[in-house]
Amino acid sequence: MPIRARRIRLLWRSLLTAALAALLATLVSPGAAQGAAPGPRDPVESTPKYSYEHAIRESVWVDTGLDGDTDGRTDRVAVDIVRPRELDRTGRRIPVIMDASPYYSCCGRGNESQKKTYDAQGNPVQFPLYYDNYFVPRGYGFVAVDLAGTNRSDGCVDVGGRSDVRSAEAVVDWLNGRARGYTSRTGQERAKAAWSNGRTGMIGKSYDGTVAQGVAATGVKGLKTIVPIGAISSWYDYYFQQGAPLYDSGPEWLSDAVESPEARARCGAVQQRLIDGGPRNGDWTPLWDERNHVPDAGKFRASVFVVHGMQDLNVRAKHFGQWWDALAENGVDRKIWLSQAGHVDPFDLRRADWVRTLHRWFDHELLGLDNGVDREPMADIERAPGRWTTDRVWPPRGTATVALRPAKGEAPGVGTLGTRPAKGSETFTDDPALSETDWAERIDVPTPAKAGFVTRPLARDLRLSGSSQVTVTATPTTRTAHLSAVLVDLGPATIRDYAAAGEGITTLTERDCWGASTAGDSACYRRTGAKTADVQHTVFSRGWADLGTWADARHGRPLTPGKPHTITVDLAASDHVVPKGHRLALIIAGTDKNLIEPPADKPALTIDLARTHAKVPLVGGAGALRTSASAAPRDARLDGVAPPRPIIPVPGGSSS
């Protein structure tokens, strides 16, 4: 090719490249670029390039449009914000990570119970937890919202109701230009979120995660993902299960505990509505309908990253199980981590791998980076303290529901468990002084307080993955009765000591750092280790019910002594492997001393074994249940379980 022709061609190529770049700069504004799919040369991970020390820290009060405290003006919720100053100067719009909480002033957040702090002018200084320290230098804004009635917000706490949910939903609207914000709690100077591109991710543990679920259930535009940790999917199921009380108080106690002193003084009417609407008799009322997020899974626009402790006896594992099933039915993009701990944040279980995964999740969902996190295994599951496995989908493919049936044994209350129907009955007397631990310890001993049914030793590992149910036909001697049902792995193991203080972790004195710090907001946190216990049995799934709800799960009624009543008890979701050589047990008993208020009398209950069974999700279906009497022992790799992923250190921290 002649030199002149080559130069002309190169010139046209340069002009075309410049024109294309100019066009892209016009079409993809600094704000829109955050949501655009990256090209082949774009980064696949946000990096800490912005100053945390010099970040903008400000407070805004967002109008919820509600008047929960009936003072004649709509409630404003306090929104404390920290965001990169450099991006504010360039006009580049950024996504937001939000934690909406009632705990910022009353109780604190995280393992060290951090609270918000402010300077003399009321500007935010400390944002609890590491989200701000880690993500703001990477180009995110972080927003900490005081729910209505808490800290510096107007309104009243209604424990999962419209006020709670609207507190955070209104902030998502404000970030997207659809709600009004003000520079003060009572003034009229407007504040706009011109720095936000509207893409919001909510995160939080316990109450905070529950609010995130509630906001996602509204289908609000702009909420792209939520990360609920140990969250409540139905507030009824927090206080009751099938009519049986799990706590000796209702939502009015929690409301009183988290409200600011000013709100407590003005919100008596809301408190009374909580008392009247959530009666202690265990009936399901309209108050609970408003606070049940499971039926609204079809409204979700946001993806979901669920985290839960399978031994959480505060927010029990039923919450994630029933919600996960609803998300799956509605095709919601989702990911899950399940630990063997109790009510514990993954930051205190598996710190380095958690921060790395959360970072990649937000980068993908909020920045639009194609980092592959959506193509990785759906589930991470802790098998033993600190040992994790993964599944491509959860529950894994090949999981099927199998009916296990109890049968009489040679001694009263010590029966067998298998797949064949049986006849006969077992009788036990409710003893509220005993718990699931007492029943399991005496599984092979005839006792009057439980009916236990046990398989022979397993010839291969048996994995149960998902939610179980136990259908019981019981004849009571009194007009009221409670039932407890538990699944137990009988055999030696080292587990996280979920029943001890710390619920499976112990807090150390050493610290590691996750992000940037300032004089008033440290990114360094005390490390943790696994608190373990050597046991001879592990209760891994449990459920309770008031037998009076046998005919109507929403309303209890007096029983007829001497008449059989059939009820199906939901057991908490779990993912547990009963090892080869161990035995699987089903225990049916009365009141668990740790969880349920005892009935007025101590009923005796006779169980009709022919009309009693457990439906359990077995990986591999019925063929997976092999005992030493029915199959030759053989080693078998768990179906659907990949080898544990190595922990990859994250810059700025190390694995705990």
Secondary structure as UniProt FT lines:
FT   HELIX           3..27
FT   TURN            30..31
FT   HELIX           32..35
FT   TURN            40..41
FT   TURN            53..54
FT   STRAND          56..63
FT   TURN            68..69
FT   STRAND          76..83
FT   HELIX           85..90
FT   STRAND          94..101
FT   TURN            104..107
FT   TURN            110..113
FT   STRAND          117..118
FT   TURN            120..121
FT   STRAND          124..126
FT   HELIX           131..135
FT   HELIX           136..138
FT   STRAND          141..146
FT   TURN            148..149
FT   TURN            151..152
FT   HELIX           162..175
FT   TURN            176..177
FT   STRAND          181..182
FT   STRAND          190..191
FT   TURN            194..195
FT   STRAND          196..205
FT   HELIX           207..216
FT   TURN            217..219
FT   TURN            221..222
FT   STRAND          223..229
FT   HELIX           235..239
FT   STRAND          240..241
FT   TURN            242..243
FT   STRAND          244..245
FT   HELIX           251..258
FT   HELIX           261..266
FT   HELIX           268..277
FT   TURN            280..281
FT   HELIX           286..290
FT   HELIX           294..299
FT   STRAND          303..309
FT   TURN            310..311
FT   HELIX           318..329
FT   TURN            330..331
FT   STRAND          334..339
FT   HELIX           346..348
FT   HELIX           351..362
FT   HELIX           363..367
FT   HELIX           373..375
FT   STRAND          379..384
FT   TURN            385..386
FT   STRAND          387..391
FT   TURN            397..398
FT   STRAND          399..411
FT   TURN            412..413
FT   STRAND          414..418
FT   STRAND          425..429
FT   TURN            432..433
FT   HELIX           436..441
FT   TURN            442..444
FT   TURN            448..449
FT   STRAND          450..454
FT   STRAND          462..476
FT   STRAND          482..496
FT   TURN            498..499
FT   TURN            501..504
FT   STRAND          505..513
FT   TURN            519..520
FT   STRAND          524..530
FT   STRAND          532..546
FT   HELIX           547..549
FT   TURN            553..554
FT   TURN            561..562
FT   STRAND          565..578
FT   TURN            580..581
FT   STRAND          583..589
FT   TURN            593..595
FT   STRAND          604..608
FT   HELIX           609..611
FT   STRAND          613..619
FT   HELIX           621..624
FT   TURN            628..630
FT   TURN            639..640
FT   TURN            651..652
//
